[in-house]
Amino acid sequence: MHYLVTGAAGFIGSFTCQRLLSAGHQVTGIDNLNDYYDPQLKHARLEKLLNYEGFRFQQQTLEDRVGMANLFAGGGFQRVVHLAAQAGVRYSIEHPFAYVDANLNGFMTILEGCRHHGIEHLIYASSSSVYGMNSQMPFSVQDSVDHPVSLYAATKKANELMAHTYSHLYQVPTTGLRFFTVYGPWGRPDMAYFSFTKAILEGRPITVFNRGKLRRDFTYIDDIVEGVIRLCDCIPEGDPAFNRSAPDPSRSSGPYRVYNIGNSQPVELDRFIRAIETATGITAQREYLPMQPGDVEATAAEVSDLEAVVGFRPKTSIEDGIARFVQWYREYYRIPAK
């Protein structure tokens, strides 16, 4: 297969490319290599991918309509894994137009490329953030998600709606993946586990929101990518039993599906910090602060649909995952163990 993977220099994108390439597929990766976080880390991920014979990279901005149209026209792609986006809940409060450009206009160029070039399957990243004000746990793909609490979440919900329209109108098979708090080696520096580890190793205090009472369904990177890879081969078809009187938000009469990919084991922030303390051998200095705008108190994934379709559910514990991350962090930044 020839895959187009967007966000190829990103955290999930780079791991997905590696898995596809290791399986013998050809991969064209694109990324705009922006400076939302340290571009050096993006280049280091990209350097690993360039060692694969079947990998080609193009620096490309999604919202560049002409550039994206040319990419699809000359690419010969069979499948698209769309993982590029402007990420971050808190960043969206201060920089809203970045999310409109990348997550809405950018997704439109992907949909149009898939429509006009016979792409057999579009797999794209949604987010657990779409559950917004929902309080019933665990979050199910059958739940309504009409009350987002950040613009980032709203753009991800919009992506699902846009994908459904293209599945309905043009029969483009689309699969949306709601990722739950992804972490692990080579991860994003703007995420809490990364910034907490850095601060603890440097002897600085960490800022803990909602006084440590937040709960997150932390999902290890290998588990996320396993779900992505398995679903690539599960090309959706229209559901002949789709009930328009009581529609299931996760499927349709067109070739459209949505899945959660999460660990299904929400972890309180204090346990998460203790895992970092154990892995580093250092006790954290904690500064407790109230809840931040755009945050939600808890997330938890219901993944029975995922398990039924691909026979897999994430299972890495937070202690094992954090230990692997801290080991990578020390090696990458050359910080000796004490």
Disulfide bonds with the S-S distance in Angstrom:
none
